[in-house]
Amino acid sequence: MTNIIGIDLSSIAHMQFHTSGNDADPNATAIKTVERVRALASGQPHVVVAMDGPPYFRRDIDPQYKAQRDKENNAVIGHQIATAADMLRADGFPVWQVKGFEADDLLASLVNTALAFGQGLHQQQMCTVTLASSDKDLEQLVSDRVTIHRLTDGSLCDASTVLAKRGVNPSQMVDWLALCGDTSDNVKGADGIGPKKAAALLAKYGTLEDMFTDLDK
């Protein structure tokens, strides 16, 4: 079975930026980001690097999306990500970027394509995917063929990890986030519902749609 590594360049760069503030080299974030990508890709035959492509289409839907982010730092981080991407392209890495979409959107496309490719094939010919990221939005993609390599501590996240941490299955992550919101993206959830209440409601009803059906009754 072939494994593909999908690396969230933007996620790595944001982490490195917040630990490189005292570094004399103005490109320290880019350099450390590239070093991290190279380490993750070492010995891996199939690697894809994904990066954000602002401005995001979600801002057209909700102008408050990520509106709390520091615009000055965003420009600095954006430059560092672009510099890191150029260095990685020079190394021969495929670096994906699509205007309007974020790195996790592109990694989701990678997962869907890889899993679709395996349909009808012998198990040994199927693809598995490991996503290197710290973005919890990607947890909705976790399955028996998709795992997440957490950038924060290097641990692997599978379906049982998502259930233990969030109280829901990966397939329920979209509804869970809709209910409790996401402060990191400035997305408001339902009034009075936090992560635990959202998990309890989904444990009872299964989906947001079924929850609303029960309310109608």
Number of C-alpha atoms within 10 A of each C-alpha: 11 13 17 20 23 27 28 25 27 28 21 24 24 17 16 19 20 11 12 16 12 9 10 8 11 13 18 18 28 26 18 19 27 23 14 18 21 15 11 17 19 10 9 12 10 14 20 19 25 24 26 24 18 14 12 16 15 14 14 11 9 12 10 14 19 17 14 11 12 9 10 9 11 12 11 14 20 18 15 23 27 16 17 24 25 16 15 19 12 10 11 9 18 15 16 16 18 15 11 15 17 21 24 24 18 22 27 17 12 19 23 13 12 20 16 12 13 16 12 9 10 9 11 9 13 18 21 19 26 21 30 27 25 20 16 15 16 20 26 18 22 24 18 10 16 21 22 28 20 16 20 11 8 12 10 14 19 19 20 15 18 18 15 10 10 19 21 25 23 22 16 20 25 15 19 29 20 15 23 21 20 18 12 11 13 15 16 15 18 12 9 9 14 16 17 14 15 24 25 14 17 22 14 10 15 17 18 18 11 13 14 11 11 10 8 7 5
